[in-house]
Amino acid sequence: MSTVGYEGIEKGGLFLYLPIRKQEASFRRRPESSINLIYSGVYHIITRLGWIPVCVGMLCEFATLSFQILGGSPLGYFFHTLDYVECTAYVILALRMRKSDSNSEQMPMEVLVRRHYDQALRGARTRRFRERLTGRSSGLVPFSYLQRVVEMTHQRYRGIQAVPIAQIIGSLDRSGDFDRIFAPTQQHSSSKWMSVDSANIRGVYLPPIKLYKVGEAYFVVDGHHRVSVARHQGQTYIDAEVIEVESRVPVTAELTMEDLDLLGPYSDFIKATRLDELRPGANIRATRPDSYARLLDHIYVHRYFIDQKRAQPSSWGEAVIDWYDNTYLPFVKAIRKKHLNRDFPSQTETDLYLWVIDHAYYLSKRYQHNITPEQAALDFVSRFSRRPQRVLERFWVNLLDRLAPSQLEAGPRAGTWREERLDQETVTSLFRDILVAVSGAETGWLALSQAGEIARRESGVLHGLHVLLNDTPEAHKQGEMILQEFAFRCQGMGIPFTTSLEVGDIEQRIIEKAHWSDLIVINQRKVHGQWADVPLGTIFHGVAEKAARPILAVPGTLTRAPQKLLLAYDGSPKSREALFVMRELISRWRLEGVILTVAGQRTSREMLDAAWQYVGHSAKTTIESRFESGQPHEVILSIMREENASILIMGGYGYKPLLKAFLGSTVDLVLREAWFPVLICR
């Protein structure tokens, strides 16, 4: 008996075994046509019944088990006997089927090709059922529809080639007769399909098929059944006579019916921008049709701004190139660098570009800063990603904000700011955006003057922030007057600036605003809570603990231009950040510098020498090193006076907030008596 018959019997169990058993003795004596007739009849019965006999057999098994548990009855013994006969039939047929499988060539050709066709047909129906459940199309792409939505230009005859079957995705006029993998979906072409399959099995030469090639995709003009049989048999390539059709829109082998709705707007966008000619290889693909209209709006706005900057009109092509090179590509590079495709796998780079640039615009208006593409991409993914890891991170941060007192939060880890700065494509200045906390006190204007000295050397921008505790008209009026004074002083120094008036907790607003800055400048004074005597209080301590940015604490004394820098170095992670800032400022500002290490359990001369070599390698001025003994804060103050240094650079608080409250801190002891600006790094 053939494999086809036994597979069917296994599905149907006893119900199909007994009729065939009666004909078994005469199979060897009957002519070929009779055997084929029986096999074909059995196979058609199986395909019509499907799993119905199996379900009935399972009910018999369940009934048998139930009657056995209940103690037995005449009906139970009947089912038990039926089950025994069925199991015996399975064993006999399995042994005979193993013998027949060893020589599959004995299977009649008509049965074999019928089996192949039915397998392909059942697979197509299964995929169609899955398509209805998931809403995804698995059909072929009609070439005529593609012609209507895509502008096709020239045709070239490419001759006979070996074409990858997986890249054949559509048909000229028979897209409804086959599914995406060219399995037949209709019964009317069964005879032709089986004749091609029979010729393929016998090794009969078949002429090449005819295809249209558009981009990376192929469309069948003639030879649908040959493609279907070859795909079913597992062929990788097929000989084809190819005519290549050029298109302005790139067409890939992953094109689906849903994508055709996007190709029309994409084609209009390409024709309007000529981006395929101006920047060959540009791949701007979106998942929404209205996205291309938004991209055109971006180009129009970009053209307006470059015209304003140049003070002369630019051509449309120049605007498209400038937008693509200086706006679109930087954001796409940031999206790739931050791996946003992992967090938003269903979106293209163009989709993410539209999201991230809108987010950057919102942030720039909210915080009055020029937001870089890297900053916008990082903030966007941290806020809106649905990956479990990101969701847990947001949940954990919110939980800590609710449960832990703000004074006990340790803030970000050391090195966060430097990693963000070095991660950017171009770093033209170390302190490009300087946040100045403006209180309106006279000593606060001295802090502004010191910030202006740094901004002048770094070509930076000063961002004035005044926070109101009460949202009243009187408070708003006073805050606006303070910011007007800030603007007047910045204009006098000739430094670009922005102003921001906020309402709420002063510490939280400074930390939130500092996220988009490179340096925080705060006036150091002993009023407003006696910060030096209340370790877990004051605004300065909160900002210094939680902000991931360097902080310049400016005393209420006269300011002067930086001339000599002193670094207090103890080898801790935060002091290594201060070492990095020391090296950058000395090389940029061409200042003299001194590296001071106080003898202790964690310090050594070798550590000091390594730090000196690190800074001196890029310095163009004199760099000294000093290894001293004594109390750290006393030694630092003494060397600052002896060296007549302008600014002290040191690492942030070394202890956790709670330990610092009880053990004290060198930073607090130095700030309590400092007559000079202190740059605190973390």
Summary of the structure (lengths in Angstrom):
residues: 682
radius of gyration: 39.3
end to end distance: 81.6
largest distance: 118.3
contacts: 2120
relative contact order: 0.05
helix: 57%
strand: 15%
